[in-house]
Amino acid sequence: MNGDFVDALRAIEKEKEIPLEVLMETVESALITAYKKNFAATGDIKVRVESSKTGFKVYCQKIVVDELLNEHAEILVVAARAITPGASVGDTIEFEVTPEDFGRIAAQTAKQVVMQRIREAERDQVFDEYSEKVGEVVTGIIQRREQRNVYVSIGKVEALLPSNEQVITEPYKFNDRVKVYILEVRRTPKGPQVIVSRTHPSLIRRLFELEVRRFTMVL
């Protein structure tokens, strides 16, 4: 893993509109967890993504003491001065503890968390987009039935047309085009769920207006 990773994050920032700082924080936080898990490390660990061939670096922060009581949080002043000349008791010093084989773990972890963050961002965008359409009438295409529910494609999502929002006499066949009223948008573990209706008064009024307009044009 090298500095190309940062360039990749910048490309994701531009394409998915996820701030680079958010991506970096997400990756660094995940790498701290991965480092502690794989190397049984404790203490104040920090991971930084660097825009260079060195890629990821792991740092540990410890308080300088003259008597070691907690090796995970403290470092003797003699050892501290070998790292940071002039270090004094009470200072907090930071030093690199990057393991030789951390690169492979870091690369795998970073890829996973970035992909997850992209999915979350895409779900948020879809949620926001369709939340703004609540109360609108849109055209959809029937996709399938599951028990008494019908699923309708309305662009980026398959909307749920519950049985209580269906017209009993309508067959809802695959690939049929229908106009539906967007009732609400819910957040779910699988992403945004859009609920639509074929019986809402606003839909009926809209369909009536379209029919009147069509009839007027014919005349």
VMD Tcl script that draws the C-alpha trace (Angstrom):
set ca {
  {0.00 0.00 0.00}
  {1.44 3.35 -0.98}
  {0.55 6.94 -1.60}
  {-1.72 5.89 -4.47}
  {-4.25 5.03 -1.79}
  {-4.65 8.69 -0.90}
  {-5.16 9.50 -4.58}
  {-7.85 6.82 -4.68}
  {-9.56 8.42 -1.68}
  {-9.50 11.79 -3.46}
  {-11.15 10.20 -6.50}
  {-13.85 8.71 -4.26}
  {-14.33 12.12 -2.63}
  {-15.02 13.67 -6.02}
  {-17.18 10.86 -7.42}
  {-19.23 9.99 -4.32}
  {-19.14 13.42 -2.65}
  {-17.72 12.00 0.58}
  {-15.28 14.46 2.20}
  {-11.67 13.25 2.19}
  {-11.42 13.99 5.91}
  {-14.34 11.64 6.61}
  {-12.75 8.86 4.54}
  {-9.39 9.32 6.27}
  {-10.93 9.30 9.74}
  {-12.94 6.17 8.88}
  {-9.87 4.33 7.63}
  {-7.61 5.43 10.47}
  {-10.16 4.45 13.11}
  {-10.57 0.99 11.56}
  {-6.80 0.52 11.30}
  {-6.34 1.32 14.99}
  {-8.83 -1.43 15.83}
  {-7.12 -3.85 13.41}
  {-3.68 -3.06 14.83}
  {-4.77 -3.62 18.43}
  {-6.53 -6.86 17.50}
  {-3.73 -8.37 15.41}
  {-0.78 -7.25 17.52}
  {-2.34 -7.40 20.98}
  {-1.46 -3.74 21.46}
  {-2.88 -1.42 24.10}
  {-2.41 2.21 24.99}
  {-2.99 5.38 22.99}
  {-2.48 4.15 19.44}
  {-2.81 6.37 16.38}
  {-2.66 5.43 12.71}
  {-1.99 7.97 10.00}
  {-2.44 7.58 6.27}
  {0.47 9.31 4.58}
  {0.62 10.53 1.02}
  {3.87 8.77 0.29}
  {5.28 5.34 -0.53}
  {5.33 4.50 3.16}
  {1.52 4.45 3.16}
  {0.25 3.67 6.66}
  {2.18 4.38 9.84}
  {1.29 3.41 13.39}
  {2.24 5.61 16.33}
  {2.01 5.16 20.07}
  {1.73 7.93 22.63}
  {3.10 7.46 26.14}
  {3.73 9.62 29.19}
  {7.35 10.00 30.27}
  {7.96 8.80 33.87}
  {10.89 8.08 36.14}
  {9.21 4.97 37.57}
  {7.32 2.61 35.29}
  {3.95 1.56 36.70}
  {1.99 0.99 33.48}
  {4.05 -0.10 30.48}
  {1.08 0.36 28.13}
  {0.69 4.05 28.91}
  {4.11 5.06 30.24}
  {7.74 5.09 29.15}
  {10.87 5.58 31.25}
  {12.62 8.89 30.77}
  {15.83 7.14 29.62}
  {13.99 5.28 26.85}
  {12.01 8.40 25.96}
  {15.18 10.46 25.45}
  {16.49 7.84 23.05}
  {13.47 8.61 20.90}
  {13.01 12.30 21.67}
  {16.13 14.01 23.01}
  {15.23 16.47 25.75}
  {12.12 14.60 26.85}
  {11.24 15.26 30.49}
  {9.12 13.52 33.10}
  {5.47 14.41 32.51}
  {5.88 14.92 28.76}
  {3.84 12.91 26.26}
  {5.92 11.57 23.41}
  {4.82 9.91 20.20}
  {6.91 7.29 18.41}
  {6.42 4.95 15.50}
  {5.56 1.30 16.17}
  {4.58 0.18 12.66}
  {5.02 -3.64 12.37}
  {6.75 -4.96 9.25}
  {3.73 -6.97 8.13}
  {1.13 -4.33 8.93}
  {0.82 -3.30 5.27}
  {-1.16 -6.36 4.22}
  {-3.59 -6.09 7.13}
  {-3.92 -2.35 6.58}
  {-4.68 -2.75 2.88}
  {-7.42 -5.32 3.50}
  {-8.96 -3.34 6.33}
  {-8.84 -0.05 4.44}
  {-10.55 -1.56 1.39}
  {-13.34 -3.02 3.50}
  {-14.11 0.15 5.45}
  {-13.93 2.39 2.38}
  {-16.36 0.15 0.49}
  {-18.67 0.14 3.50}
  {-18.50 3.93 3.75}
  {-19.31 4.25 0.05}
  {-22.36 2.01 0.48}
  {-23.50 4.08 3.44}
  {-23.05 7.32 1.48}
  {-24.98 5.93 -1.49}
  {-27.81 4.83 0.81}
  {-27.89 8.28 2.40}
  {-28.08 9.91 -1.02}
  {-30.94 7.66 -2.10}
  {-32.76 8.28 1.19}
  {-32.41 12.05 0.82}
  {-33.44 11.97 -2.85}
  {-36.65 10.01 -2.28}
  {-37.48 11.77 0.99}
  {-37.80 14.94 -1.08}
  {-40.27 13.13 -3.36}
  {-42.68 12.11 -0.60}
  {-46.12 13.32 -1.71}
  {-45.26 13.09 -5.41}
  {-46.74 10.81 -8.08}
  {-44.19 8.86 -10.15}
  {-44.30 6.18 -12.82}
  {-43.00 2.75 -11.88}
  {-42.65 -0.72 -13.39}
  {-43.96 -3.81 -11.62}
  {-41.06 -6.14 -10.76}
  {-42.44 -8.97 -8.65}
  {-44.81 -10.18 -5.99}
  {-43.85 -11.48 -2.57}
  {-46.86 -12.91 -0.78}
  {-49.36 -10.04 -0.78}
  {-46.81 -7.29 -1.43}
  {-45.85 -5.90 -4.82}
  {-42.46 -4.38 -5.67}
  {-42.26 -1.52 -8.14}
  {-39.12 -0.11 -9.75}
  {-39.18 3.69 -9.54}
  {-35.62 4.42 -10.63}
  {-32.83 3.73 -8.19}
  {-34.96 1.64 -5.84}
  {-37.65 -1.01 -5.77}
  {-40.53 0.54 -3.90}
  {-42.86 -1.48 -1.73}
  {-46.55 -1.41 -2.60}
  {-48.18 -3.02 0.47}
  {-51.42 -4.95 0.15}
  {-53.36 -2.26 2.02}
  {-52.26 0.34 -0.57}
  {-53.26 -1.76 -3.58}
  {-56.42 -1.62 -5.67}
  {-58.06 -5.03 -5.26}
  {-59.14 -5.26 -8.90}
  {-55.68 -4.51 -10.36}
  {-53.60 -7.55 -11.46}
  {-50.10 -5.97 -11.06}
  {-48.41 -8.07 -13.73}
  {-44.64 -8.12 -14.30}
  {-43.43 -5.19 -16.42}
  {-46.74 -3.30 -16.16}
  {-46.28 0.46 -15.91}
  {-48.18 2.09 -13.07}
  {-48.37 5.47 -11.44}
  {-47.82 5.41 -7.68}
  {-47.92 7.92 -4.87}
  {-44.81 8.06 -2.64}
  {-46.04 7.73 0.94}
  {-42.83 7.57 2.98}
  {-39.18 6.56 3.04}
  {-37.79 4.38 5.82}
  {-34.23 3.61 6.86}
  {-33.55 -0.13 7.09}
  {-30.38 -2.25 7.56}
  {-30.55 -3.07 3.84}
  {-30.92 0.54 2.79}
  {-33.77 2.99 2.20}
  {-37.23 1.48 1.71}
  {-39.74 3.54 -0.25}
  {-43.42 2.89 0.45}
  {-45.88 3.72 -2.33}
  {-49.65 3.68 -2.78}
  {-52.21 3.09 -5.49}
  {-55.13 4.20 -3.32}
  {-54.02 7.51 -1.83}
  {-56.49 10.36 -2.49}
  {-53.73 12.54 -3.98}
  {-52.92 9.84 -6.54}
  {-56.57 9.46 -7.48}
  {-56.87 13.23 -7.88}
  {-53.73 13.35 -10.02}
  {-54.91 10.53 -12.26}
  {-58.25 12.25 -12.66}
  {-56.49 15.49 -13.65}
  {-54.45 13.60 -16.27}
  {-57.56 12.02 -17.72}
  {-59.32 15.37 -17.90}
  {-56.28 16.90 -19.61}
  {-56.11 14.04 -22.10}
  {-59.82 14.34 -22.87}
  {-59.47 18.11 -23.34}
  {-56.60 17.63 -25.80}
  {-58.68 15.18 -27.83}
  {-61.48 17.73 -28.08}
}
mol new
graphics top color blue
foreach p $ca { graphics top sphere $p radius 0.5 }
foreach p [lrange $ca 0 end-1] q [lrange $ca 1 end] { graphics top cylinder $p $q radius 0.2 }
display resetview
